[in-house]
Amino acid sequence: MPACLTFCFSDRASRVEFLEVDQVTIGRGDDHAIQLSEPSVSRSHARIEFREGVWWLVDLASKNGVFVEGHRVQEAALPDHGWFRLGDVSCEFETVTSEQLRRRQARGQHRLSQSMAFSRQLSAIDNSLGILKQTLESMLAVVQMSRGFVLTNGERGWEVSIRHGIEASDLAADGFEGSVSAVERCRSTAATVMAFSIDPNHWLAQQASVVRNRITSLTCVPLKVGDSLAGVVYLDSETATTPLTELDVNILESLASQAAMALAMTALDQSINAVEAELKREEAARRSKQTINIPLFSSSDGPPSGDTVAWDDLIQN
């Protein structure tokens, strides 16, 4: 019977593996079908095998142990749906039918189609605020969170340009609806910051805004053009959300990249238009002052026809 494994991490994308063979090994070493590059996972940590109609989890003499439903085991039968832990890495285990497996695998294709639709919507917008609004709405749909905002770096410095589900008064220093620390980490590293099912040991758990607003999940995605940071998209939720998969994160970062590039192109277009307008004004001013050839005498009885008079001098006489 096929099965689905979802390895969950508190500060990065979850990893989904589908079991369609009777046996796989898990470990930090690159010779395993499922490689987990985590310090708490041994080089050869565990084996999952299907025998006598049941999936079994076996400890391969790991240092930090194998736990099923909270109990350390050497070998244990896995329930049709439950959790186990390898060292510090938690994993959701679920048996599925072949049809369910097919549908789950198809979700990835649906996500890609959804991403392409969001991308087309962004491409049709030609103003900065519209780009930011569509980016925020698209990302909220991907992560299934309820609120967020976009922080941008403009002429007046960093400021919240667009928000959803957050009132302006909520953004005051003493009542910020979110985690300043997560935003600052995203700004300083220019890398995506994620936290799901924030527990007491998480680095964000003691942040005042996280505690006060009961935030359980959040995501910050940088808006970058090359090495330049143009902004940060912040998303959070009071209710627990499903950890993002690697595909979800790729979609978010792709949307952010497209949005940042669109903002840069919009800014460039505005700059070009401003320069063109200035050049037209200068050209108009130059033409209003240019000299014109006015023959004061016929070629037979006066100065050469090439002599000129400035228009401003002419109209003043």
Contacts in CASP RR format, 6 or more apart in sequence:
PFRMAT RR
TARGET T0000
AUTHOR 0000-0000-0000
METHOD contacts of the structure
MODEL  1
MPACLTFCFSDRASRVEFLEVDQVTIGRGDDHAIQLSEPSVSRSHARIEF
REGVWWLVDLASKNGVFVEGHRVQEAALPDHGWFRLGDVSCEFETVTSEQ
LRRRQARGQHRLSQSMAFSRQLSAIDNSLGILKQTLESMLAVVQMSRGFV
LTNGERGWEVSIRHGIEASDLAADGFEGSVSAVERCRSTAATVMAFSIDP
NHWLAQQASVVRNRITSLTCVPLKVGDSLAGVVYLDSETATTPLTELDVN
ILESLASQAAMALAMTALDQSINAVEAELKREEAARRSKQTINIPLFSSS
DGPPSGDTVAWDDLIQN
1 50 0 8 1.000
1 53 0 8 1.000
1 55 0 8 1.000
1 95 0 8 1.000
1 96 0 8 1.000
1 97 0 8 1.000
2 18 0 8 1.000
2 19 0 8 1.000
2 20 0 8 1.000
2 95 0 8 1.000
2 96 0 8 1.000
2 97 0 8 1.000
2 98 0 8 1.000
2 100 0 8 1.000
2 101 0 8 1.000
3 18 0 8 1.000
3 19 0 8 1.000
3 48 0 8 1.000
3 55 0 8 1.000
3 93 0 8 1.000
3 94 0 8 1.000
3 95 0 8 1.000
3 96 0 8 1.000
4 16 0 8 1.000
4 17 0 8 1.000
4 18 0 8 1.000
4 19 0 8 1.000
4 92 0 8 1.000
4 93 0 8 1.000
4 94 0 8 1.000
4 95 0 8 1.000
4 96 0 8 1.000
4 101 0 8 1.000
4 104 0 8 1.000
5 16 0 8 1.000
5 17 0 8 1.000
5 18 0 8 1.000
5 19 0 8 1.000
5 34 0 8 1.000
5 48 0 8 1.000
5 91 0 8 1.000
5 92 0 8 1.000
5 93 0 8 1.000
6 14 0 8 1.000
6 15 0 8 1.000
6 16 0 8 1.000
6 17 0 8 1.000
6 91 0 8 1.000
6 92 0 8 1.000
6 94 0 8 1.000
6 243 0 8 1.000
7 14 0 8 1.000
7 15 0 8 1.000
7 16 0 8 1.000
7 17 0 8 1.000
7 36 0 8 1.000
7 89 0 8 1.000
7 90 0 8 1.000
7 91 0 8 1.000
8 14 0 8 1.000
8 89 0 8 1.000
8 90 0 8 1.000
8 91 0 8 1.000
8 92 0 8 1.000
8 196 0 8 1.000
8 197 0 8 1.000
8 243 0 8 1.000
9 15 0 8 1.000
9 89 0 8 1.000
9 243 0 8 1.000
10 195 0 8 1.000
10 196 0 8 1.000
10 197 0 8 1.000
10 198 0 8 1.000
10 199 0 8 1.000
10 202 0 8 1.000
11 193 0 8 1.000
11 194 0 8 1.000
11 195 0 8 1.000
11 202 0 8 1.000
11 203 0 8 1.000
12 194 0 8 1.000
12 249 0 8 1.000
13 194 0 8 1.000
13 243 0 8 1.000
13 244 0 8 1.000
13 245 0 8 1.000
13 246 0 8 1.000
13 248 0 8 1.000
13 249 0 8 1.000
14 196 0 8 1.000
14 243 0 8 1.000
14 244 0 8 1.000
14 245 0 8 1.000
14 246 0 8 1.000
15 245 0 8 1.000
15 246 0 8 1.000
16 245 0 8 1.000
17 34 0 8 1.000
18 101 0 8 1.000
18 104 0 8 1.000
18 105 0 8 1.000
19 48 0 8 1.000
19 50 0 8 1.000
19 55 0 8 1.000
20 101 0 8 1.000
22 49 0 8 1.000
22 50 0 8 1.000
22 51 0 8 1.000
23 47 0 8 1.000
23 48 0 8 1.000
23 49 0 8 1.000
23 50 0 8 1.000
24 32 0 8 1.000
24 33 0 8 1.000
24 34 0 8 1.000
24 47 0 8 1.000
24 48 0 8 1.000
24 49 0 8 1.000
25 32 0 8 1.000
25 33 0 8 1.000
25 34 0 8 1.000
25 44 0 8 1.000
25 46 0 8 1.000
25 47 0 8 1.000
25 48 0 8 1.000
25 60 0 8 1.000
26 32 0 8 1.000
26 33 0 8 1.000
26 34 0 8 1.000
26 35 0 8 1.000
26 36 0 8 1.000
26 41 0 8 1.000
26 45 0 8 1.000
26 46 0 8 1.000
26 47 0 8 1.000
26 48 0 8 1.000
26 86 0 8 1.000
27 34 0 8 1.000
27 35 0 8 1.000
27 36 0 8 1.000
27 41 0 8 1.000
27 42 0 8 1.000
27 43 0 8 1.000
27 44 0 8 1.000
27 45 0 8 1.000
27 46 0 8 1.000
27 86 0 8 1.000
28 35 0 8 1.000
28 36 0 8 1.000
28 37 0 8 1.000
28 38 0 8 1.000
28 41 0 8 1.000
28 42 0 8 1.000
28 43 0 8 1.000
28 45 0 8 1.000
29 35 0 8 1.000
29 43 0 8 1.000
29 44 0 8 1.000
32 44 0 8 1.000
36 45 0 8 1.000
36 86 0 8 1.000
36 89 0 8 1.000
38 87 0 8 1.000
38 88 0 8 1.000
38 89 0 8 1.000
40 64 0 8 1.000
40 86 0 8 1.000
40 87 0 8 1.000
40 88 0 8 1.000
40 89 0 8 1.000
41 62 0 8 1.000
41 64 0 8 1.000
41 86 0 8 1.000
41 87 0 8 1.000
41 89 0 8 1.000
42 60 0 8 1.000
42 61 0 8 1.000
42 62 0 8 1.000
42 63 0 8 1.000
42 64 0 8 1.000
44 60 0 8 1.000
44 61 0 8 1.000
44 62 0 8 1.000
45 59 0 8 1.000
45 60 0 8 1.000
45 62 0 8 1.000
45 65 0 8 1.000
45 66 0 8 1.000
45 86 0 8 1.000
45 87 0 8 1.000
46 57 0 8 1.000
46 58 0 8 1.000
46 59 0 8 1.000
46 60 0 8 1.000
46 62 0 8 1.000
46 66 0 8 1.000
46 86 0 8 1.000
47 57 0 8 1.000
47 58 0 8 1.000
47 60 0 8 1.000
48 55 0 8 1.000
48 56 0 8 1.000
48 57 0 8 1.000
48 58 0 8 1.000
48 78 0 8 1.000
49 55 0 8 1.000
49 56 0 8 1.000
49 58 0 8 1.000
50 56 0 8 1.000
54 77 0 8 1.000
54 78 0 8 1.000
55 77 0 8 1.000
55 78 0 8 1.000
55 93 0 8 1.000
55 95 0 8 1.000
56 75 0 8 1.000
56 76 0 8 1.000
56 77 0 8 1.000
56 78 0 8 1.000
57 66 0 8 1.000
57 68 0 8 1.000
57 73 0 8 1.000
57 75 0 8 1.000
57 76 0 8 1.000
57 78 0 8 1.000
57 84 0 8 1.000
58 66 0 8 1.000
58 74 0 8 1.000
58 75 0 8 1.000
59 65 0 8 1.000
59 66 0 8 1.000
59 73 0 8 1.000
59 74 0 8 1.000
59 75 0 8 1.000
62 86 0 8 1.000
62 87 0 8 1.000
64 86 0 8 1.000
64 87 0 8 1.000
64 88 0 8 1.000
65 72 0 8 1.000
65 86 0 8 1.000
65 87 0 8 1.000
66 72 0 8 1.000
66 73 0 8 1.000
66 74 0 8 1.000
66 76 0 8 1.000
66 84 0 8 1.000
66 85 0 8 1.000
66 86 0 8 1.000
66 87 0 8 1.000
67 73 0 8 1.000
67 84 0 8 1.000
67 85 0 8 1.000
67 86 0 8 1.000
67 87 0 8 1.000
68 76 0 8 1.000
68 78 0 8 1.000
68 83 0 8 1.000
68 84 0 8 1.000
69 79 0 8 1.000
69 82 0 8 1.000
69 83 0 8 1.000
69 84 0 8 1.000
70 83 0 8 1.000
70 85 0 8 1.000
76 84 0 8 1.000
78 84 0 8 1.000
78 93 0 8 1.000
79 93 0 8 1.000
80 94 0 8 1.000
80 95 0 8 1.000
81 92 0 8 1.000
81 93 0 8 1.000
81 94 0 8 1.000
81 95 0 8 1.000
82 92 0 8 1.000
82 93 0 8 1.000
82 94 0 8 1.000
83 90 0 8 1.000
83 91 0 8 1.000
83 92 0 8 1.000
83 93 0 8 1.000
84 90 0 8 1.000
84 91 0 8 1.000
84 93 0 8 1.000
85 91 0 8 1.000
96 104 0 8 1.000
108 247 0 8 1.000
111 142 0 8 1.000
111 247 0 8 1.000
111 248 0 8 1.000
111 251 0 8 1.000
112 247 0 8 1.000
112 251 0 8 1.000
114 141 0 8 1.000
114 142 0 8 1.000
114 251 0 8 1.000
115 142 0 8 1.000
115 251 0 8 1.000
115 254 0 8 1.000
115 255 0 8 1.000
118 134 0 8 1.000
118 138 0 8 1.000
118 141 0 8 1.000
118 142 0 8 1.000
118 255 0 8 1.000
119 254 0 8 1.000
119 255 0 8 1.000
119 258 0 8 1.000
121 134 0 8 1.000
121 138 0 8 1.000
122 131 0 8 1.000
122 134 0 8 1.000
122 135 0 8 1.000
122 138 0 8 1.000
122 255 0 8 1.000
122 258 0 8 1.000
122 259 0 8 1.000
122 262 0 8 1.000
123 258 0 8 1.000
123 262 0 8 1.000
125 131 0 8 1.000
125 134 0 8 1.000
125 262 0 8 1.000
126 266 0 8 1.000
127 266 0 8 1.000
128 161 0 8 1.000
128 263 0 8 1.000
128 266 0 8 1.000
128 267 0 8 1.000
129 161 0 8 1.000
129 162 0 8 1.000
131 259 0 8 1.000
131 262 0 8 1.000
131 263 0 8 1.000
131 266 0 8 1.000
132 150 0 8 1.000
132 152 0 8 1.000
132 161 0 8 1.000
132 162 0 8 1.000
132 259 0 8 1.000
132 263 0 8 1.000
133 162 0 8 1.000
134 259 0 8 1.000
135 150 0 8 1.000
135 223 0 8 1.000
135 233 0 8 1.000
135 255 0 8 1.000
135 256 0 8 1.000
135 259 0 8 1.000
136 148 0 8 1.000
136 149 0 8 1.000
136 150 0 8 1.000
136 162 0 8 1.000
136 163 0 8 1.000
136 164 0 8 1.000
136 233 0 8 1.000
137 164 0 8 1.000
138 255 0 8 1.000
139 219 0 8 1.000
139 221 0 8 1.000
139 233 0 8 1.000
139 235 0 8 1.000
139 252 0 8 1.000
139 255 0 8 1.000
139 256 0 8 1.000
140 146 0 8 1.000
140 147 0 8 1.000
140 148 0 8 1.000
140 164 0 8 1.000
140 235 0 8 1.000
142 248 0 8 1.000
142 251 0 8 1.000
142 252 0 8 1.000
142 255 0 8 1.000
143 219 0 8 1.000
143 235 0 8 1.000
143 241 0 8 1.000
143 244 0 8 1.000
143 248 0 8 1.000
143 252 0 8 1.000
144 237 0 8 1.000
144 241 0 8 1.000
144 242 0 8 1.000
145 217 0 8 1.000
145 218 0 8 1.000
145 219 0 8 1.000
145 235 0 8 1.000
145 236 0 8 1.000
145 237 0 8 1.000
145 241 0 8 1.000
146 165 0 8 1.000
146 237 0 8 1.000
146 238 0 8 1.000
146 239 0 8 1.000
147 163 0 8 1.000
147 164 0 8 1.000
147 165 0 8 1.000
147 166 0 8 1.000
147 177 0 8 1.000
147 235 0 8 1.000
147 236 0 8 1.000
147 237 0 8 1.000
148 163 0 8 1.000
148 164 0 8 1.000
148 165 0 8 1.000
148 166 0 8 1.000
148 233 0 8 1.000
148 234 0 8 1.000
148 235 0 8 1.000
148 236 0 8 1.000
149 160 0 8 1.000
149 161 0 8 1.000
149 162 0 8 1.000
149 163 0 8 1.000
149 164 0 8 1.000
149 166 0 8 1.000
149 171 0 8 1.000
149 233 0 8 1.000
149 234 0 8 1.000
150 160 0 8 1.000
150 161 0 8 1.000
150 162 0 8 1.000
150 163 0 8 1.000
150 223 0 8 1.000
150 231 0 8 1.000
150 232 0 8 1.000
150 233 0 8 1.000
150 234 0 8 1.000
151 158 0 8 1.000
151 159 0 8 1.000
151 160 0 8 1.000
151 161 0 8 1.000
151 183 0 8 1.000
151 231 0 8 1.000
151 232 0 8 1.000
151 233 0 8 1.000
151 234 0 8 1.000
152 158 0 8 1.000
152 159 0 8 1.000
152 161 0 8 1.000
152 223 0 8 1.000
152 230 0 8 1.000
152 231 0 8 1.000
152 263 0 8 1.000
153 229 0 8 1.000
153 230 0 8 1.000
153 231 0 8 1.000
158 231 0 8 1.000
160 171 0 8 1.000
163 171 0 8 1.000
166 177 0 8 1.000
167 177 0 8 1.000
170 176 0 8 1.000
170 177 0 8 1.000
171 177 0 8 1.000
175 209 0 8 1.000
175 212 0 8 1.000
176 209 0 8 1.000
177 209 0 8 1.000
177 213 0 8 1.000
177 236 0 8 1.000
178 209 0 8 1.000
178 210 0 8 1.000
178 213 0 8 1.000
178 215 0 8 1.000
178 218 0 8 1.000
178 234 0 8 1.000
178 236 0 8 1.000
179 204 0 8 1.000
179 207 0 8 1.000
179 209 0 8 1.000
179 210 0 8 1.000
179 215 0 8 1.000
179 218 0 8 1.000
179 236 0 8 1.000
180 207 0 8 1.000
180 209 0 8 1.000
181 203 0 8 1.000
181 204 0 8 1.000
181 207 0 8 1.000
182 193 0 8 1.000
182 195 0 8 1.000
182 204 0 8 1.000
182 218 0 8 1.000
182 220 0 8 1.000
182 234 0 8 1.000
183 220 0 8 1.000
183 232 0 8 1.000
183 234 0 8 1.000
185 193 0 8 1.000
185 220 0 8 1.000
186 192 0 8 1.000
186 193 0 8 1.000
186 220 0 8 1.000
186 221 0 8 1.000
186 222 0 8 1.000
186 232 0 8 1.000
186 234 0 8 1.000
187 222 0 8 1.000
187 229 0 8 1.000
187 231 0 8 1.000
187 232 0 8 1.000
190 222 0 8 1.000
190 224 0 8 1.000
190 227 0 8 1.000
190 229 0 8 1.000
191 222 0 8 1.000
192 219 0 8 1.000
192 220 0 8 1.000
192 221 0 8 1.000
192 222 0 8 1.000
192 249 0 8 1.000
192 252 0 8 1.000
192 253 0 8 1.000
193 218 0 8 1.000
193 219 0 8 1.000
193 220 0 8 1.000
194 218 0 8 1.000
194 219 0 8 1.000
194 220 0 8 1.000
194 244 0 8 1.000
194 249 0 8 1.000
195 202 0 8 1.000
195 204 0 8 1.000
195 217 0 8 1.000
195 218 0 8 1.000
195 219 0 8 1.000
196 216 0 8 1.000
196 217 0 8 1.000
196 240 0 8 1.000
196 241 0 8 1.000
196 243 0 8 1.000
196 244 0 8 1.000
197 216 0 8 1.000
197 217 0 8 1.000
197 240 0 8 1.000
197 243 0 8 1.000
198 204 0 8 1.000
198 205 0 8 1.000
198 210 0 8 1.000
198 215 0 8 1.000
198 216 0 8 1.000
198 217 0 8 1.000
198 218 0 8 1.000
199 205 0 8 1.000
204 210 0 8 1.000
204 218 0 8 1.000
205 211 0 8 1.000
209 215 0 8 1.000
210 218 0 8 1.000
213 238 0 8 1.000
214 238 0 8 1.000
215 236 0 8 1.000
215 237 0 8 1.000
215 238 0 8 1.000
216 237 0 8 1.000
216 238 0 8 1.000
216 239 0 8 1.000
216 240 0 8 1.000
216 241 0 8 1.000
217 236 0 8 1.000
217 237 0 8 1.000
217 239 0 8 1.000
217 240 0 8 1.000
217 241 0 8 1.000
218 234 0 8 1.000
218 235 0 8 1.000
218 236 0 8 1.000
218 237 0 8 1.000
219 234 0 8 1.000
219 235 0 8 1.000
219 236 0 8 1.000
219 244 0 8 1.000
219 252 0 8 1.000
220 232 0 8 1.000
220 233 0 8 1.000
220 234 0 8 1.000
220 235 0 8 1.000
221 232 0 8 1.000
221 233 0 8 1.000
221 235 0 8 1.000
221 252 0 8 1.000
221 253 0 8 1.000
221 256 0 8 1.000
222 229 0 8 1.000
222 231 0 8 1.000
222 232 0 8 1.000
222 256 0 8 1.000
223 229 0 8 1.000
223 230 0 8 1.000
223 231 0 8 1.000
223 232 0 8 1.000
223 233 0 8 1.000
223 256 0 8 1.000
223 259 0 8 1.000
223 260 0 8 1.000
223 263 0 8 1.000
224 230 0 8 1.000
224 256 0 8 1.000
224 257 0 8 1.000
224 260 0 8 1.000
225 260 0 8 1.000
225 261 0 8 1.000
225 263 0 8 1.000
225 264 0 8 1.000
230 260 0 8 1.000
230 263 0 8 1.000
230 264 0 8 1.000
231 260 0 8 1.000
233 256 0 8 1.000
244 252 0 8 1.000
288 311 0 8 1.000
289 310 0 8 1.000
289 311 0 8 1.000
289 312 0 8 1.000
290 311 0 8 1.000
291 308 0 8 1.000
291 309 0 8 1.000
291 310 0 8 1.000
291 311 0 8 1.000
292 308 0 8 1.000
292 309 0 8 1.000
292 311 0 8 1.000
293 305 0 8 1.000
293 306 0 8 1.000
293 308 0 8 1.000
294 308 0 8 1.000
294 309 0 8 1.000
294 314 0 8 1.000
295 305 0 8 1.000
295 306 0 8 1.000
296 302 0 8 1.000
296 303 0 8 1.000
296 307 0 8 1.000
296 309 0 8 1.000
297 303 0 8 1.000
299 305 0 8 1.000
END
